[in-house]
């Protein structure tokens, strides 16, 4: 329940304050969001399988975001940032859909 309250408070604060990102960070935000979504769906799947561990979730969340951003940053340095961004989104997208499929099977037995 505390997590949901924190999420709602965060959304409200974001809407009210309307923060802006520096232009240098903006290319990394979509990748960070997809990486965070991967960790969230993985955590929910682990919760449904009764193997959720909050420490593993936090480490997974932070490391997913940092590694995805690092891959895109390195891609920018070597001139293939767009291709590596696409690769990160594809890989994490596959993981997200795999987790969502497992969640669907667990919740709906289908």
Secondary structure, 3 states (H helix, E strand, C coil): CHHHHHHHHHHHHHHHHCCCCCHHHHHHHHHHHHHHHHHHHHHHHHHHCCCCCHHHHHHHHHHHHHHHHHHHHHHHHHCCHHHHHHHHHHHHHHHHHHHHHHHHHHHHCC
